[in-house]
Structure formats: C-alpha cells, structure tokens
Amino acid sequence: MTQHNGVGPAVLPEQLGQAALLAEIWQHFPENMFLIRVEGPDFVVESANARMHELFARDCSGLRLHDFLPWHIAEQVVAHYRECLRLDAPLRYEEHATFHDAHGEAREGHWLTLLVPVHGTDGAITHLFGISQNVTELRLARASLERYNRDLEVVIEERTRALDQANRELRAANQKLEGLASSDPLTGVGNRRFFEAGAEREMERARRHGTPLSLLMFDLDGFKQVNDAAGHAAGDALLKRVAAAAQATLRENDLLGRYGGDEFVVLLPDTALADARQMGARLHDCLVQETGVSISLGAAGYRADDVGLDSLVQRADAEVLAAKRGRHEGNAD
C-alpha cells in the first residue's frame, strides 16, 4: 500500500468522492472562500469556509453583506458583484476594507479577490463563487519599499546637489589656482611661466603656417629712482598702472606678461616686425600719457631659425639696452 509521509496510507483523490474532495478543499483552503447567492438585487452569503469565519469571527451564512459590513464597504463589494453579473465572466479585483468583527475587534486589510459566476440549469447566474487572498502584508511591504525608494530619491537628490555644489566650488578653486599659477600677483598680467608657455605655442603656429610673429620688450625708465625716492609701495603702484595701461592699449589676441622687476614682454601674433615697432611707439606714447613714465623698448621678429623664445628675447633685450644707452648718452650731452 502506498505510504503517506512515511506514517500511514495515502488517501488518493480517486478514492474520495467528488463531494468529499470539495469539502476537504473547502475546509482547509488557506484563503477566504465563499459562495454568494444572487437574490434579485441582493447578495446573500450561502456558505463560507473556516478562513472566512476567522476573519469575521462569525458564520456569515444566510446574511447579506450589509448585515455584517459597514455600509460603504458593503456597497463597494456589491458593486464588484454586479459587475461580475453584467460581464457574466470571471472578475478579479483588489479591495481595501476596514470593519469590526463580531467581537468588536477592528480589522483592516487588502484582499485580492477572484469572482466566478455559477449558472443554473436554465443558464442564469444563481451564485458567485469567490476566493479572496489576503495581500495586506504584500501591500505593506510594497508601501514600505515605495517609501524607502522615495526617501532614497530624496537622499540621492540632496547628495547630488551637494556633489554639484562641491564640483562647482572645486572648479572655482581650480580656476583660482590656475589664475594664481599663471598671473603675476602684483599686476594681474601673465607671469613669466604663463607667457613663455603661450609664446611657445604661438611660435609653433607661426612655424607651421608661416605667419608672422613679433615680440616687444620694455622696462620703465627711472624705476629705481621711484623706489628709492618714494618707496616700494609707490613703485608697486606704478607697475600696476603701467600694466593696466599697456593691457588697454594692446589687442585682444596680444599676450602681455611681466618678465621680472619692471620688465614686461608683449607677444604680437600675426604681426610683422615693422608693424610691431609701430605698436611699440603707440604703447610708449600711451604709457607716458597715462602713467607719466617713459619706457625703453625693443622689438624682435620671429625667424625660421629661431628654435625657442630665448632667441627673440635676446634680440629684443639688446634693443632695450641700446635704447637705454642712447637715452643716457643723450642726457649726458
């Protein structure tokens, strides 16, 4: 004989009568099962399984839904029953209900219900058979997960904003650092390292495209005397005025840098040497007018055999020294 769980004979479905089998399922089914009798506009509970008895703490057989459910809840359920009658087809729906059982204990939950119409011999629907699964824990878990996701989205949004702000601050700090690294702290124009890097790029472009390129170099006449007579603060103020006036005179693409002390350099892209000398003359006149100081200036044009910036600087510096000697000799006369 076939053994069941190793402890006794198994009861096979074919050994049960159909009614006994259905009764066994009805009694032990883990979800609510019920049979509703259709009585005109009313719906009466004809039978309910043990799980339904536990839910309502009573046997609801023979009662209309309005007899044991709050009126608005009963109306909602009846609306589904009527829809199933209208469709004459199985109907699945989810409902939320709050009520008190026969002992006055509050019950609340979510149920997923399947209704199936049952027809009589004349083809009319006489009953509705239903299975209602309690999905309250699933709904609560889903609601908890949705709250968690919303909270997580808020946290992500806040952290994203904080990260964006940190990135903006970092970019601003980097820009400031780049400015500090490339600018002369006193005059605000490019420092020597920044100027040399820009000059090398322009020389490479001139070499590749065969375009003219010139360099001006100048320093302030009598600057040592300004420092000695009025102090270094006055000398610093004069350097700032000179840098600002020179920058205002030059073109947008021209590159101005402080080379050291009172010495400045200007790179003039796409400018032949003769044009650079004219620019130097305008620069001299502007500085005299704006700052009251004259400059000694030299110019050099890029040549094909120039391998680096130093070649241009040396030629321009030689003209600066010659201008100073000429001015000194002229004053001596």
Residue pairs with C-beta under 8 A, 6 or more apart in sequence:
1 9
2 9
2 10
2 12
3 9
3 10
4 10
4 11
13 21
16 24
26 33
26 47
26 49
27 49
27 50
28 50
29 49
29 51
29 131
30 51
31 51
31 131
31 132
31 133
31 134
32 48
32 49
32 51
32 52
32 55
32 111
32 130
32 131
32 132
32 133
32 134
33 48
33 49
33 51
33 52
33 129
33 130
33 131
33 132
34 45
34 47
34 48
34 49
34 52
34 60
34 129
34 130
34 132
35 45
35 46
35 47
35 48
35 118
35 127
35 128
35 129
35 130
36 43
36 44
36 45
36 46
36 81
36 127
36 128
36 129
36 130
37 43
37 44
37 45
37 46
37 126
37 127
38 85
38 125
38 126
38 127
38 128
42 64
43 64
43 65
43 78
43 81
43 128
44 62
44 63
44 64
45 60
45 61
45 62
45 63
45 64
45 65
46 61
46 62
46 127
47 61
48 59
48 60
48 61
52 60
53 59
53 60
55 101
55 107
56 68
56 101
56 102
57 101
57 102
57 103
57 105
58 68
58 101
58 102
60 68
64 74
65 74
65 77
65 78
66 74
68 102
69 77
69 97
69 99
70 98
70 99
73 97
73 98
73 99
76 95
76 97
77 95
77 97
80 91
80 93
80 95
80 113
80 115
81 115
81 128
83 91
84 90
84 91
84 115
84 117
84 128
85 117
85 125
85 128
88 117
88 125
89 117
90 114
90 115
90 116
90 117
91 114
91 115
92 112
92 113
92 114
92 115
93 112
93 113
93 115
94 110
94 111
94 112
94 113
94 135
95 110
95 111
95 113
96 108
96 109
96 110
97 107
97 108
97 109
97 111
98 106
98 107
98 108
99 106
99 107
99 108
100 106
100 107
101 107
108 136
109 134
109 136
110 134
110 135
110 136
110 138
110 139
111 132
111 133
111 134
111 135
111 136
112 132
112 133
112 135
113 130
113 131
113 132
113 133
114 130
114 131
114 132
115 128
115 129
115 130
116 128
116 129
116 130
117 125
117 127
117 128
117 129
118 125
118 126
118 127
118 128
118 129
119 125
119 126
120 126
181 193
181 194
182 190
182 191
182 193
182 194
183 189
183 190
183 191
183 194
184 190
184 191
184 243
184 257
184 258
186 236
186 239
186 240
186 258
187 239
187 240
187 242
187 243
187 244
187 258
188 240
188 243
189 243
189 246
189 247
189 256
189 257
189 258
189 264
190 198
190 255
190 256
190 257
190 258
191 257
191 258
192 257
192 258
192 259
192 260
194 257
195 255
195 256
195 257
195 259
195 265
195 267
196 309
198 255
198 257
198 267
199 215
199 255
199 267
199 309
199 312
200 308
200 309
202 213
202 255
202 267
202 269
203 213
203 302
203 306
203 308
203 309
205 211
205 213
205 269
206 212
206 213
206 269
206 302
207 304
211 269
211 270
212 270
212 271
212 272
212 273
212 301
212 302
213 267
213 268
213 269
213 270
213 271
213 301
213 302
214 267
214 268
214 271
214 272
214 273
214 275
214 276
214 299
214 300
214 301
214 302
215 265
215 266
215 267
215 268
215 276
215 299
215 300
215 301
215 302
215 309
215 312
215 313
215 316
216 265
216 266
216 268
216 276
216 279
216 280
216 283
216 297
216 298
216 299
216 316
217 259
217 263
217 264
217 265
217 266
217 297
217 298
217 299
217 300
217 313
217 316
217 317
217 319
217 320
218 263
218 264
218 266
218 280
218 283
218 284
218 295
218 296
218 297
218 298
218 320
219 261
219 262
219 263
219 264
219 295
219 296
219 320
220 226
220 238
220 239
220 242
220 262
220 293
220 294
220 295
221 293
221 294
221 295
221 296
221 324
221 327
222 293
222 294
223 235
223 238
223 261
223 262
223 293
226 234
226 235
226 238
226 293
227 234
227 235
235 262
238 291
238 293
239 258
239 262
241 290
241 291
242 264
242 287
242 291
242 293
243 256
243 258
243 264
245 286
245 287
245 290
245 291
246 256
246 264
246 266
246 283
246 286
246 287
247 256
248 286
249 282
249 283
249 286
250 256
250 266
250 279
250 283
251 268
253 269
253 270
254 266
254 267
254 268
254 269
255 266
255 267
255 269
256 264
256 265
256 266
257 264
257 265
257 266
257 267
258 264
259 265
265 313
265 316
266 279
266 283
268 275
268 276
268 279
271 279
272 301
273 299
273 300
273 301
276 299
276 301
277 299
280 297
280 299
283 295
283 297
284 294
284 295
284 297
287 293
287 294
287 295
288 294
296 320
296 323
296 324
296 327
297 319
297 320
297 323
298 315
298 316
298 317
298 318
298 319
298 320
298 321
298 322
298 323
299 316
299 319
300 311
300 312
300 313
300 314
300 315
300 316
300 319
301 312
302 312
303 311
305 311
306 312
